[in-house]
Structure formats: C-alpha cells, structure tokens
Amino acid sequence: MENARSAALAALLHVDVEEGYSNIVLDKTLEACSLDQRDKALASAIFYGVLERRLTLNYIIGQFSKTPVEKMSPQVLEILRMGAYQILYLEKIPKSAAVNESVNLAKENKAAKASGFINAVLRSLIRNIDHIKMPDPETEPLKSLSVQYSCPEWLIRLWRESYGNDCMIGLLQSAFQKPPIFARVNNLSISEENLMKRLELEGIKAKSVPWLENAMELEQTGSISHCKSFQEGLFHIQDLSSQLCCFLFHPEPGERVMDVCSAPGGKAFTIAENMENQGELLAFDQYKGKVRLIRQGAQRLKLTIIDAAVRDASDPKTELAPADRVLCDVPCSGLGIIRRKPEIKYKSESAIDSLPDLQYRILCKSSKFVKDNGTLFYSTCTLNPKENFEVADKFLKNHDDFEPLPLHLPDAIHHAADEPAYQLTLMPHVHGTDGFFIAAFRKK
C-alpha cells in the first residue's frame, strides 16, 4: 500500500466487509502504511468523505452506470465512490487526476477488468456534472432529504416524528460537521490553568469550557497518545456529554459507586476524579479486553479506587453489596455519534430493534444494587426515543421503589426536546456535544 488512495480504499473495504468502527479501522490502516502527513490527511479526507456521503454518491453513480450499484463488486463500487467524491467535493484535485487515479487503483486492486468501466462512468459524470438530477423535494420529500444528507429514510422519519422538523434538519446538518475534541483535566494531578500552559508548550491549543469545571476543548492535537502530558496521566479524552453526565451523577468522596457498562472507562475516570480518588468505584464490562483498557487508563491517570472486573450487566452471576450510586451507560445504537462514526447511520432499522429490551434488562438488574436513598443513572449516546425515554418511563412505571430525580442543569444547558425534569436529551446542533440521553432516579 504505497499511496493515500490505496489506504483509503483498504479502510473503506474493511468497514464494508467486516463492519469495523471507522476511527479504529482508519488508524490501523494508516499505521500499517508509510505515508507522510500530507498523504495521511488525503487518505482521511477521502475515507470519511466517502463514508459520510455514501447514499448521495450511490445515487449519482447510478445515473451514469448501466450496471446498477447493488450489482457491482465491493471493490469497483468503492473505487467509483472515491472517484466521484473527489470529482464532486475535493476542489483541489483536478478532475482528470481523480479519474486516472481511480483507473490505476482498479488495476492495482484485483479490478483491472473493470478499469474501462470505471473510466467511462467517471468521465460521463464529469461531462454531465451540471445536469445531475436530484429527487424532487415536492414529490419525494423523504427521498430528497435522504440523497441530500446521505441518510436512510427510516432515520429521517424517526427524527422528524420524535423531535420535529427543525430539529431533524439540525441533526442531518450536524452529521457533516467536524466533531470537537474535548478533554477532562485530571484535577488530582494538575490544575486546569497549568495543563493549558503545558499543552501550549506541546503545540496543542486548549480553551476551557466556562460552564463545566475541568473540561477543555483541544485543537491541533495531532496524535493524542504521543502527547507527553497525556502519557503522564494529566487528562483523558471525553466528550462534553459524558462529562456533563458525570457532573450530574455527582459522586462524593468516600462513596461506593458502580459503573456497570464501563468500557473504555472515560466515565469511571471522571467519576473517580470527582470523588478525589477516595472511596470505592467498581467498573464492569463483559469483555476481558475492554476491562484491560479500563485498568490501563486508571493506571495512567493514577486512579487507585477503580476496581475493574469482567461482568455481564444483563445477566450478572454474582451478588454485590449495594452502592450509593449506580451508573448504567448501556450499549445502544449510537445514533448520537454519527459525526464521529458515519457508518452508524447505515445500520438497518431492524438491527436496533432488540436494543430496548437489553437496555431495560440492564437497568432493572442494576437497580437491585442501589442503596435506599441512593441514585441510579441511565444513559445512552443515541437519539432514539425507544432506547431513551421509553426505557426510562417503563422503568418508573414498573418500579414503585424508585422515583424520578430532577436534574439540576448548568445555566448554559437547556432542554432541546419536550421532556420531564429527570431526563435530558443533548443534541449536537443545540449543545455542541454528541447526541446523548440521561435519566436519573432515586431509590425511596
């Protein structure tokens, strides 16, 4: 793999065939290639651009190809998408170069027989670039939005019915924006002010978040894992939504706390820091490899109260002594983090149907470990009422030993959806965070 386009193609095929997470797949692919920074940037731009606009590209390619898109081999289709993406969206790349590179890519990647076909489709696109037909918003409103924003119709319908038209458009637009990188300062090792100075010396621009203590936004980060203050455990990367969740969870020093679906551990780290590393924090995950990640992170941040162990929150085999606070950040469809992992939006509707049952089961099982007057939190990084307020509502209806616990929000945060005071839905286009849901309960 000698160049940026080969790397992008390899990563795209990996996401297609093995359904890997885009960020992990791309990082591994780039690590395996010896590309300079400029080529890495081009590979990333093509990779994420093609992923984000897959449905739009398919629709346009379909207008210039006699072979339907669904009949093409994965290689040929990805090479066509990459070529079309460069022609339509990357102004700095000459259109003829986009075609030539696509033909070369086909020859190098077991698709030599299709090189003539790829050449013809892309040249036809260039000739007719001003006459591309898009669906009519009047006669086909859903299809028109789906092609414009490269988002499946079922998801557009879900968001419109759940949150209203304006919010749906806001969510569709936000999916194309570059997500900000937020860090949580390890207040046990350094002050916010001093970390900012340190980061500046390392060439990283940091600014504090005025409404949330020990939160900062980072720019020009490069590779975080190579950053010296990261290696020394002075901060960890965590979106504002999760940091706010931990702030509202409000753990106190000396308490016994459980994080039942903890990996990769970001919330456990912030909770331990909020507890001033005093008390007891049990962090569980059902996979050994993920528990190892929690332990490594805790070690790097010097958080000694975290006890990470393997445990299935939906089917726990061991009894545990009750805790003051229990957090259930459950597995979910991830529809709140599409701008970080664009491939999530192409899941089928049926693929997420079974999640609410699993989420409800985890919440019910975990509620048994809450002390009287203790706090139970339920959270997801998705924007889907079936996984969010419907699970929270059902839990309250069926558990009269629990009551809703109103959330005391910072002044900068207001409700973007119509919801009770014990619930909060965060939206990228409103709050600048990932899409996220929180519900809080108190055991009577």
DRENDO-1510 file (C-alpha; in Angstrom, 1 decimal, always signed):
<recs>
REC; n; res; u; v; w
REC; 1; MET; +0.0; +0.0; +0.0 .
REC; 2; GLU; +2.1; +2.9; -1.3 .
REC; 3; ASN; -0.3; +5.8; -1.5 .
REC; 4; ALA; -3.2; +7.7; +0.1 .
REC; 5; ARG; -5.9; +6.3; -2.2 .
REC; 6; SER; -4.9; +2.7; -1.7 .
REC; 7; ALA; -5.0; +3.3; +2.1 .
REC; 8; ALA; -8.4; +4.9; +1.9 .
REC; 9; LEU; -9.7; +2.0; -0.3 .
REC; 10; ALA; -8.4; -0.7; +2.1 .
REC; 11; ALA; -10.0; +1.1; +5.0 .
REC; 12; LEU; -13.4; +1.5; +3.3 .
REC; 13; LEU; -13.5; -2.1; +2.2 .
REC; 14; HIS; -12.7; -3.1; +5.8 .
REC; 15; VAL; -15.6; -1.1; +7.1 .
REC; 16; ASP; -17.9; -2.5; +4.4 .
REC; 17; VAL; -17.0; -6.2; +4.8 .
REC; 18; GLU; -16.1; -6.5; +8.4 .
REC; 19; GLU; -18.2; -3.7; +9.8 .
REC; 20; GLY; -15.3; -2.3; +11.9 .
REC; 21; TYR; -15.5; +1.1; +13.6 .
REC; 22; SER; -14.3; +3.7; +11.1 .
REC; 23; ASN; -11.9; +5.5; +13.5 .
REC; 24; ILE; -10.2; +2.3; +14.6 .
REC; 25; VAL; -10.1; +0.9; +11.1 .
REC; 26; LEU; -8.5; +4.1; +9.7 .
REC; 27; ASP; -5.9; +4.4; +12.5 .
REC; 28; LYS; -4.8; +0.8; +12.0 .
REC; 29; THR; -4.6; +1.2; +8.2 .
REC; 30; LEU; -2.6; +4.4; +8.4 .
REC; 31; GLU; -0.3; +2.8; +10.9 .
REC; 32; ALA; +0.4; +0.0; +8.5 .
REC; 33; CYS; +1.3; +2.4; +5.6 .
REC; 34; SER; +4.4; +4.5; +5.4 .
REC; 35; LEU; +2.7; +7.7; +4.3 .
REC; 36; ASP; +3.8; +11.3; +5.0 .
REC; 37; GLN; +1.4; +13.7; +6.8 .
REC; 38; ARG; +0.0; +15.1; +3.6 .
REC; 39; ASP; -0.9; +11.7; +2.2 .
REC; 40; LYS; -2.4; +10.7; +5.6 .
REC; 41; ALA; -4.6; +13.8; +5.5 .
REC; 42; LEU; -5.7; +13.0; +1.9 .
REC; 43; ALA; -6.5; +9.3; +2.9 .
REC; 44; SER; -8.5; +10.5; +5.9 .
REC; 45; ALA; -10.4; +13.1; +3.8 .
REC; 46; ILE; -11.4; +10.6; +1.1 .
REC; 47; PHE; -12.2; +7.8; +3.7 .
REC; 48; TYR; -14.5; +9.9; +5.8 .
REC; 49; GLY; -15.9; +11.9; +2.9 .
REC; 50; VAL; -17.0; +8.7; +1.1 .
REC; 51; LEU; -18.4; +7.2; +4.2 .
REC; 52; GLU; -20.4; +10.3; +5.1 .
REC; 53; ARG; -21.8; +10.7; +1.6 .
REC; 54; ARG; -22.3; +7.0; +0.6 .
REC; 55; LEU; -26.0; +7.3; -0.3 .
REC; 56; THR; -25.5; +10.5; -2.3 .
REC; 57; LEU; -22.6; +9.0; -4.2 .
REC; 58; ASN; -24.6; +5.8; -5.0 .
REC; 59; TYR; -27.5; +7.8; -6.3 .
REC; 60; ILE; -25.3; +9.9; -8.6 .
REC; 61; ILE; -23.2; +7.0; -9.8 .
REC; 62; GLY; -26.4; +5.2; -10.6 .
REC; 63; GLN; -27.2; +7.9; -13.2 .
REC; 64; PHE; -24.1; +7.3; -15.2 .
REC; 65; SER; -23.7; +3.5; -14.9 .
REC; 66; LYS; -25.6; +0.9; -16.9 .
REC; 67; THR; -24.8; -1.6; -14.1 .
REC; 68; PRO; -27.0; -1.0; -11.0 .
REC; 69; VAL; -24.9; +0.0; -8.0 .
REC; 70; GLU; -26.2; -3.1; -6.0 .
REC; 71; LYS; -24.8; -5.4; -8.7 .
REC; 72; MET; -21.2; -4.1; -8.5 .
REC; 73; SER; -18.4; -5.8; -6.6 .
REC; 74; PRO; -17.4; -4.0; -3.3 .
REC; 75; GLN; -14.0; -3.1; -4.9 .
REC; 76; VAL; -15.5; -1.5; -8.0 .
REC; 77; LEU; -18.2; +0.3; -6.1 .
REC; 78; GLU; -15.8; +1.8; -3.6 .
REC; 79; ILE; -13.4; +2.9; -6.3 .
REC; 80; LEU; -16.3; +4.6; -8.1 .
REC; 81; ARG; -17.4; +6.3; -4.9 .
REC; 82; MET; -13.9; +7.5; -4.2 .
REC; 83; GLY; -13.5; +8.9; -7.8 .
REC; 84; ALA; -17.0; +10.5; -7.7 .
REC; 85; TYR; -16.3; +12.0; -4.2 .
REC; 86; GLN; -13.0; +13.6; -5.4 .
REC; 87; ILE; -14.7; +15.0; -8.6 .
REC; 88; LEU; -17.7; +16.4; -6.7 .
REC; 89; TYR; -16.3; +17.6; -3.4 .
REC; 90; LEU; -12.5; +17.9; -3.4 .
REC; 91; GLU; -11.8; +21.1; -5.4 .
REC; 92; LYS; -8.0; +20.9; -5.1 .
REC; 93; ILE; -7.9; +17.7; -7.0 .
REC; 94; PRO; -8.1; +18.1; -10.8 .
REC; 95; LYS; -11.0; +16.1; -12.2 .
REC; 96; SER; -8.8; +14.3; -14.7 .
REC; 97; ALA; -6.4; +13.2; -12.0 .
REC; 98; ALA; -9.4; +11.8; -10.0 .
REC; 99; VAL; -10.3; +9.6; -13.0 .
REC; 100; ASN; -6.7; +8.5; -13.7 .
REC; 101; GLU; -6.0; +7.6; -10.1 .
REC; 102; SER; -9.3; +5.6; -9.9 .
REC; 103; VAL; -8.3; +3.6; -13.0 .
REC; 104; ASN; -4.8; +2.9; -11.5 .
REC; 105; LEU; -6.4; +1.9; -8.3 .
REC; 106; ALA; -8.6; -0.7; -10.1 .
REC; 107; LYS; -5.6; -2.2; -11.8 .
REC; 108; GLU; -3.7; -2.5; -8.5 .
REC; 109; ASN; -6.6; -3.9; -6.6 .
REC; 110; LYS; -7.9; -7.0; -8.5 .
REC; 111; ALA; -10.3; -5.0; -10.5 .
REC; 112; ALA; -8.3; -4.5; -13.7 .
REC; 113; LYS; -11.1; -5.9; -15.9 .
REC; 114; ALA; -13.4; -3.1; -14.6 .
REC; 115; SER; -10.9; -0.3; -15.3 .
REC; 116; GLY; -12.5; +0.7; -18.6 .
REC; 117; PHE; -16.0; +0.7; -17.0 .
REC; 118; ILE; -14.7; +2.9; -14.1 .
REC; 119; ASN; -13.1; +5.3; -16.6 .
REC; 120; ALA; -16.3; +5.6; -18.6 .
REC; 121; VAL; -18.6; +6.2; -15.6 .
REC; 122; LEU; -16.4; +8.9; -14.1 .
REC; 123; ARG; -15.8; +10.7; -17.4 .
REC; 124; SER; -19.5; +10.7; -18.1 .
REC; 125; LEU; -20.0; +12.2; -14.6 .
REC; 126; ILE; -17.5; +15.0; -15.4 .
REC; 127; ARG; -19.2; +15.7; -18.8 .
REC; 128; ASN; -22.7; +15.9; -17.2 .
REC; 129; ILE; -21.7; +17.4; -13.8 .
REC; 130; ASP; -24.1; +20.4; -14.3 .
REC; 131; HIS; -27.0; +18.2; -15.2 .
REC; 132; ILE; -27.1; +15.7; -12.3 .
REC; 133; LYS; -30.8; +15.0; -11.4 .
REC; 134; MET; -31.7; +15.0; -7.7 .
REC; 135; PRO; -35.0; +13.8; -6.3 .
REC; 136; ASP; -37.8; +16.4; -6.3 .
REC; 137; PRO; -38.4; +17.8; -2.8 .
REC; 138; GLU; -42.0; +18.4; -3.7 .
REC; 139; THR; -43.0; +15.0; -4.9 .
REC; 140; GLU; -40.4; +12.9; -3.0 .
REC; 141; PRO; -39.6; +14.9; +0.2 .
REC; 142; LEU; -38.1; +12.0; +2.2 .
REC; 143; LYS; -36.0; +10.7; -0.7 .
REC; 144; SER; -34.8; +14.2; -1.5 .
REC; 145; LEU; -33.5; +14.6; +2.1 .
REC; 146; SER; -32.1; +11.1; +2.1 .
REC; 147; VAL; -30.0; +11.8; -1.0 .
REC; 148; GLN; -29.0; +15.4; +0.0 .
REC; 149; TYR; -27.8; +14.3; +3.5 .
REC; 150; SER; -26.9; +10.7; +2.7 .
REC; 151; CYS; -29.1; +9.4; +5.5 .
REC; 152; PRO; -31.6; +6.5; +5.3 .
REC; 153; GLU; -35.2; +7.4; +5.1 .
REC; 154; TRP; -36.2; +5.5; +8.2 .
REC; 155; LEU; -33.8; +7.5; +10.3 .
REC; 156; ILE; -35.0; +10.9; +8.9 .
REC; 157; ARG; -38.6; +9.8; +9.6 .
REC; 158; LEU; -37.7; +8.7; +13.2 .
REC; 159; TRP; -36.0; +12.0; +14.0 .
REC; 160; ARG; -38.8; +14.1; +12.4 .
REC; 161; GLU; -41.5; +12.2; +14.3 .
REC; 162; SER; -39.6; +12.3; +17.6 .
REC; 163; TYR; -38.1; +15.8; +17.7 .
REC; 164; GLY; -39.9; +17.8; +15.0 .
REC; 165; ASN; -38.9; +19.1; +11.5 .
REC; 166; ASP; -36.4; +21.8; +12.6 .
REC; 167; CYS; -34.5; +19.5; +14.9 .
REC; 168; MET; -34.4; +16.8; +12.3 .
REC; 169; ILE; -32.8; +19.2; +9.8 .
REC; 170; GLY; -30.3; +20.4; +12.5 .
REC; 171; LEU; -29.3; +16.8; +13.2 .
REC; 172; LEU; -28.9; +16.0; +9.5 .
REC; 173; GLN; -26.7; +19.1; +9.0 .
REC; 174; SER; -24.6; +18.4; +12.2 .
REC; 175; ALA; -23.7; +14.9; +10.9 .
REC; 176; PHE; -21.3; +16.6; +8.3 .
REC; 177; GLN; -19.6; +18.8; +10.8 .
REC; 178; LYS; -16.2; +18.0; +12.3 .
REC; 179; PRO; -16.7; +17.0; +15.9 .
REC; 180; PRO; -14.8; +18.9; +18.5 .
REC; 181; ILE; -12.3; +17.2; +20.8 .
REC; 182; PHE; -12.9; +17.6; +24.5 .
REC; 183; ALA; -10.6; +16.6; +27.4 .
REC; 184; ARG; -11.2; +16.1; +31.1 .
REC; 185; VAL; -8.4; +17.6; +33.3 .
REC; 186; ASN; -7.1; +15.2; +35.9 .
REC; 187; ASN; -7.7; +17.6; +38.8 .
REC; 188; LEU; -5.8; +15.2; +41.1 .
REC; 189; SER; -2.6; +15.8; +39.2 .
REC; 190; ILE; -2.8; +19.3; +37.7 .
REC; 191; SER; -4.9; +22.4; +37.6 .
REC; 192; GLU; -6.8; +23.5; +34.5 .
REC; 193; GLU; -4.6; +26.6; +34.2 .
REC; 194; ASN; -1.4; +24.6; +34.4 .
REC; 195; LEU; -2.5; +22.0; +32.0 .
REC; 196; MET; -3.3; +24.7; +29.5 .
REC; 197; LYS; +0.3; +26.0; +29.8 .
REC; 198; ARG; +1.7; +22.5; +29.4 .
REC; 199; LEU; -0.4; +21.8; +26.3 .
REC; 200; GLU; +0.6; +25.1; +24.7 .
REC; 201; LEU; +4.3; +24.1; +25.1 .
REC; 202; GLU; +3.4; +20.8; +23.3 .
REC; 203; GLY; +1.8; +22.7; +20.5 .
REC; 204; ILE; -1.8; +21.9; +21.4 .
REC; 205; LYS; -4.3; +24.7; +21.6 .
REC; 206; ALA; -6.7; +24.4; +24.6 .
REC; 207; LYS; -9.6; +26.5; +25.8 .
REC; 208; SER; -11.7; +26.0; +28.9 .
REC; 209; VAL; -15.4; +25.3; +28.9 .
REC; 210; PRO; -16.9; +28.1; +31.0 .
REC; 211; TRP; -19.9; +26.2; +32.3 .
REC; 212; LEU; -18.2; +22.9; +33.2 .
REC; 213; GLU; -15.2; +22.7; +35.6 .
REC; 214; ASN; -12.1; +20.8; +34.4 .
REC; 215; ALA; -13.4; +20.5; +30.8 .
REC; 216; MET; -11.5; +21.9; +27.9 .
REC; 217; GLU; -11.7; +21.9; +24.1 .
REC; 218; LEU; -8.5; +20.9; +22.2 .
REC; 219; GLU; -7.3; +21.9; +18.8 .
REC; 220; GLN; -4.3; +21.0; +16.6 .
REC; 221; THR; -3.9; +17.8; +18.7 .
REC; 222; GLY; -2.0; +15.5; +16.3 .
REC; 223; SER; -1.8; +12.1; +17.8 .
REC; 224; ILE; -3.0; +12.4; +21.4 .
REC; 225; SER; -1.3; +9.2; +22.5 .
REC; 226; HIS; +2.1; +10.7; +21.6 .
REC; 227; CYS; +1.4; +13.8; +23.7 .
REC; 228; LYS; +3.6; +13.9; +26.8 .
REC; 229; SER; +1.0; +15.3; +29.2 .
REC; 230; PHE; -1.4; +12.6; +28.1 .
REC; 231; GLN; +1.2; +9.9; +28.8 .
REC; 232; GLU; +1.8; +11.4; +32.2 .
REC; 233; GLY; -2.0; +11.0; +33.0 .
REC; 234; LEU; -2.8; +14.7; +33.2 .
REC; 235; PHE; -6.0; +14.3; +31.2 .
REC; 236; HIS; -8.2; +11.9; +29.2 .
REC; 237; ILE; -10.3; +12.5; +26.1 .
REC; 238; GLN; -14.0; +12.6; +26.8 .
REC; 239; ASP; -16.9; +14.3; +25.1 .
REC; 240; LEU; -18.8; +17.1; +27.0 .
REC; 241; SER; -21.9; +15.0; +27.0 .
REC; 242; SER; -20.2; +12.3; +29.1 .
REC; 243; GLN; -18.5; +14.9; +31.3 .
REC; 244; LEU; -21.9; +16.5; +32.0 .
REC; 245; CYS; -23.4; +13.1; +32.8 .
REC; 246; CYS; -20.7; +12.5; +35.4 .
REC; 247; PHE; -21.2; +16.1; +36.8 .
REC; 248; LEU; -24.9; +15.5; +37.2 .
REC; 249; PHE; -24.3; +12.0; +38.7 .
REC; 250; HIS; -22.5; +14.0; +41.4 .
REC; 251; PRO; -20.4; +11.3; +43.2 .
REC; 252; GLU; -19.0; +12.2; +46.6 .
REC; 253; PRO; -15.6; +11.3; +48.1 .
REC; 254; GLY; -15.8; +8.1; +50.2 .
REC; 255; GLU; -18.9; +6.7; +48.5 .
REC; 256; ARG; -19.3; +3.2; +47.0 .
REC; 257; VAL; -20.1; +3.7; +43.2 .
REC; 258; MET; -20.8; +1.2; +40.4 .
REC; 259; ASP; -20.4; +1.8; +36.6 .
REC; 260; VAL; -21.9; -1.3; +35.2 .
REC; 261; CYS; -21.1; -0.9; +31.5 .
REC; 262; SER; -17.9; +1.0; +31.9 .
REC; 263; ALA; -15.5; +0.3; +28.9 .
REC; 264; PRO; -13.5; +2.0; +27.7 .
REC; 265; GLY; -13.6; +3.8; +31.1 .
REC; 266; GLY; -14.0; +7.5; +30.4 .
REC; 267; LYS; -16.9; +8.0; +32.8 .
REC; 268; ALA; -15.2; +5.9; +35.5 .
REC; 269; PHE; -12.1; +8.0; +35.3 .
REC; 270; THR; -14.1; +11.3; +35.6 .
REC; 271; ILE; -16.2; +9.9; +38.5 .
REC; 272; ALA; -13.0; +8.8; +40.3 .
REC; 273; GLU; -11.5; +12.3; +39.8 .
REC; 274; ASN; -14.7; +13.9; +41.1 .
REC; 275; MET; -14.5; +11.5; +44.2 .
REC; 276; GLU; -10.9; +12.8; +44.7 .
REC; 277; ASN; -9.8; +9.2; +44.4 .
REC; 278; GLN; -11.4; +8.4; +47.8 .
REC; 279; GLY; -14.0; +5.6; +48.2 .
REC; 280; GLU; -14.7; +2.6; +46.0 .
REC; 281; LEU; -15.5; +2.5; +42.3 .
REC; 282; LEU; -16.5; -0.8; +40.7 .
REC; 283; ALA; -16.1; -0.6; +36.9 .
REC; 284; PHE; -17.5; -3.6; +34.9 .
REC; 285; ASP; -17.6; -4.8; +31.3 .
REC; 286; GLN; -18.4; -8.2; +29.9 .
REC; 287; TYR; -15.3; -8.5; +27.8 .
REC; 288; LYS; -11.8; -9.2; +29.1 .
REC; 289; GLY; -10.0; -7.0; +26.5 .
REC; 290; LYS; -12.2; -4.0; +27.4 .
REC; 291; VAL; -11.6; -4.5; +31.2 .
REC; 292; ARG; -7.9; -4.4; +30.4 .
REC; 293; LEU; -8.4; -0.9; +28.7 .
REC; 294; ILE; -10.1; +0.4; +31.9 .
REC; 295; ARG; -7.3; -0.9; +34.0 .
REC; 296; GLN; -4.6; +0.7; +31.8 .
REC; 297; GLY; -6.4; +4.0; +31.7 .
REC; 298; ALA; -6.9; +4.1; +35.5 .
REC; 299; GLN; -3.2; +3.2; +35.9 .
REC; 300; ARG; -2.1; +6.0; +33.6 .
REC; 301; LEU; -4.3; +8.5; +35.5 .
REC; 302; LYS; -3.1; +7.1; +38.9 .
REC; 303; LEU; -6.7; +6.4; +39.9 .
REC; 304; THR; -6.4; +3.7; +42.6 .
REC; 305; ILE; -10.1; +3.5; +43.7 .
REC; 306; ILE; -11.1; +1.9; +40.4 .
REC; 307; ASP; -11.6; -1.8; +40.6 .
REC; 308; ALA; -12.3; -3.1; +37.1 .
REC; 309; ALA; -13.7; -6.6; +36.5 .
REC; 310; VAL; -15.5; -8.8; +34.0 .
REC; 311; ARG; -19.2; -8.9; +34.5 .
REC; 312; ASP; -22.3; -9.1; +32.2 .
REC; 313; ALA; -24.7; -6.4; +33.4 .
REC; 314; SER; -27.6; -8.0; +31.6 .
REC; 315; ASP; -27.1; -11.3; +33.3 .
REC; 316; PRO; -24.9; -10.9; +36.5 .
REC; 317; LYS; -23.9; -14.1; +38.1 .
REC; 318; THR; -22.7; -12.7; +41.4 .
REC; 319; GLU; -24.5; -10.7; +44.1 .
REC; 320; LEU; -22.9; -7.4; +45.2 .
REC; 321; ALA; -23.2; -5.2; +48.2 .
REC; 322; PRO; -25.4; -2.2; +47.4 .
REC; 323; ALA; -23.9; +1.1; +46.3 .
REC; 324; ASP; -24.6; +4.8; +46.9 .
REC; 325; ARG; -24.7; +5.5; +43.2 .
REC; 326; VAL; -25.1; +3.2; +40.1 .
REC; 327; LEU; -24.5; +4.3; +36.5 .
REC; 328; CYS; -25.9; +2.3; +33.6 .
REC; 329; ASP; -24.4; +3.7; +30.4 .
REC; 330; VAL; -25.9; +1.0; +28.3 .
REC; 331; PRO; -25.0; -0.4; +24.9 .
REC; 332; CYS; -27.0; +1.5; +22.3 .
REC; 333; SER; -27.5; +2.2; +18.5 .
REC; 334; GLY; -25.0; +5.1; +18.7 .
REC; 335; LEU; -27.2; +7.5; +16.6 .
REC; 336; GLY; -25.8; +10.4; +18.7 .
REC; 337; ILE; -22.3; +10.0; +17.5 .
REC; 338; ILE; -22.8; +9.8; +13.7 .
REC; 339; ARG; -20.4; +12.7; +13.1 .
REC; 340; ARG; -17.6; +10.7; +14.7 .
REC; 341; LYS; -18.6; +7.3; +13.2 .
REC; 342; PRO; -20.6; +8.0; +9.9 .
REC; 343; GLU; -21.0; +4.2; +9.2 .
REC; 344; ILE; -23.5; +4.1; +12.1 .
REC; 345; LYS; -26.3; +5.8; +10.1 .
REC; 346; TYR; -26.3; +2.9; +7.6 .
REC; 347; LYS; -27.4; +0.3; +10.1 .
REC; 348; SER; -30.8; -1.2; +9.2 .
REC; 349; GLU; -33.8; -0.2; +11.3 .
REC; 350; SER; -34.3; -3.9; +12.4 .
REC; 351; ALA; -30.7; -4.1; +13.6 .
REC; 352; ILE; -31.5; -1.8; +16.6 .
REC; 353; ASP; -35.0; -3.3; +17.4 .
REC; 354; SER; -33.7; -5.6; +20.1 .
REC; 355; LEU; -31.7; -3.0; +22.0 .
REC; 356; PRO; -34.5; -1.5; +24.2 .
REC; 357; ASP; -35.2; -5.0; +25.8 .
REC; 358; LEU; -31.5; -5.4; +26.6 .
REC; 359; GLN; -31.2; -1.8; +27.9 .
REC; 360; TYR; -34.3; -2.3; +30.1 .
REC; 361; ARG; -33.0; -5.6; +31.5 .
REC; 362; ILE; -29.6; -4.0; +32.4 .
REC; 363; LEU; -31.4; -1.1; +34.1 .
REC; 364; CYS; -33.7; -3.4; +36.1 .
REC; 365; LYS; -30.8; -5.8; +37.2 .
REC; 366; SER; -28.6; -2.8; +38.2 .
REC; 367; SER; -31.4; -1.2; +40.2 .
REC; 368; LYS; -31.1; -4.0; +42.7 .
REC; 369; PHE; -27.7; -2.8; +43.8 .
REC; 370; VAL; -28.8; +0.7; +44.8 .
REC; 371; LYS; -28.9; +1.6; +48.5 .
REC; 372; ASP; -32.1; +3.2; +50.0 .
REC; 373; ASN; -32.0; +6.9; +49.1 .
REC; 374; GLY; -29.3; +6.0; +46.5 .
REC; 375; THR; -29.0; +7.3; +43.0 .
REC; 376; LEU; -29.5; +5.4; +39.7 .
REC; 377; PHE; -28.5; +6.9; +36.4 .
REC; 378; TYR; -29.4; +5.6; +32.9 .
REC; 379; SER; -27.6; +7.0; +29.8 .
REC; 380; THR; -27.1; +6.3; +26.1 .
REC; 381; CYS; -25.2; +8.0; +23.2 .
REC; 382; THR; -28.2; +7.7; +20.9 .
REC; 383; LEU; -31.1; +9.8; +19.7 .
REC; 384; ASN; -33.9; +7.3; +19.6 .
REC; 385; PRO; -36.9; +7.6; +22.0 .
REC; 386; LYS; -37.4; +3.8; +22.1 .
REC; 387; GLU; -33.9; +3.5; +23.6 .
REC; 388; ASN; -34.2; +6.6; +25.7 .
REC; 389; PHE; -37.3; +8.0; +27.4 .
REC; 390; GLU; -39.4; +4.9; +26.7 .
REC; 391; VAL; -37.0; +2.7; +28.7 .
REC; 392; ALA; -36.8; +5.3; +31.5 .
REC; 393; ASP; -40.7; +5.6; +31.6 .
REC; 394; LYS; -41.2; +1.9; +31.6 .
REC; 395; PHE; -38.7; +1.5; +34.5 .
REC; 396; LEU; -40.5; +4.1; +36.6 .
REC; 397; LYS; -43.9; +2.5; +35.9 .
REC; 398; ASN; -42.8; -1.0; +36.9 .
REC; 399; HIS; -40.6; +0.0; +39.9 .
REC; 400; ASP; -42.5; +1.9; +42.6 .
REC; 401; ASP; -39.5; +1.7; +44.9 .
REC; 402; PHE; -37.9; +4.4; +42.7 .
REC; 403; GLU; -38.9; +8.0; +41.9 .
REC; 404; PRO; -37.7; +10.5; +39.3 .
REC; 405; LEU; -34.7; +12.6; +40.4 .
REC; 406; PRO; -34.8; +16.1; +38.8 .
REC; 407; LEU; -31.5; +17.1; +37.1 .
REC; 408; HIS; -30.0; +20.4; +38.2 .
REC; 409; LEU; -28.6; +21.6; +34.9 .
REC; 410; PRO; -25.9; +24.3; +34.5 .
REC; 411; ASP; -27.3; +27.6; +33.2 .
REC; 412; ALA; -25.8; +27.0; +29.8 .
REC; 413; ILE; -27.7; +23.8; +29.2 .
REC; 414; HIS; -31.4; +23.8; +28.4 .
REC; 415; HIS; -33.8; +21.1; +27.2 .
REC; 416; ALA; -33.9; +20.7; +23.4 .
REC; 417; ALA; -36.7; +18.2; +23.5 .
REC; 418; ASP; -40.0; +18.2; +25.3 .
REC; 419; GLU; -39.2; +16.0; +28.4 .
REC; 420; PRO; -39.6; +15.8; +32.2 .
REC; 421; ALA; -37.1; +17.3; +34.6 .
REC; 422; TYR; -35.4; +14.0; +35.4 .
REC; 423; GLN; -34.5; +13.4; +31.7 .
REC; 424; LEU; -32.1; +15.3; +29.4 .
REC; 425; THR; -31.5; +14.8; +25.6 .
REC; 426; LEU; -28.4; +16.5; +24.3 .
REC; 427; MET; -28.1; +17.4; +20.6 .
REC; 428; PRO; -25.0; +18.2; +18.6 .
REC; 429; HIS; -26.6; +21.2; +16.8 .
REC; 430; VAL; -28.0; +22.7; +20.0 .
REC; 431; HIS; -25.5; +21.9; +22.8 .
REC; 432; GLY; -22.3; +21.3; +20.7 .
REC; 433; THR; -21.9; +17.9; +22.3 .
REC; 434; ASP; -22.5; +14.4; +21.0 .
REC; 435; GLY; -26.2; +13.3; +20.9 .
REC; 436; PHE; -26.8; +11.8; +24.4 .
REC; 437; PHE; -29.6; +10.9; +26.8 .
REC; 438; ILE; -29.6; +10.9; +30.6 .
REC; 439; ALA; -32.3; +9.9; +33.1 .
REC; 440; ALA; -32.0; +10.0; +36.9 .
REC; 441; PHE; -33.8; +8.0; +39.6 .
REC; 442; ARG; -33.7; +7.9; +43.4 .
REC; 443; LYS; -34.4; +4.8; +45.4 .
REC; 444; LYS; -37.0; +5.6; +48.0 .
</recs>
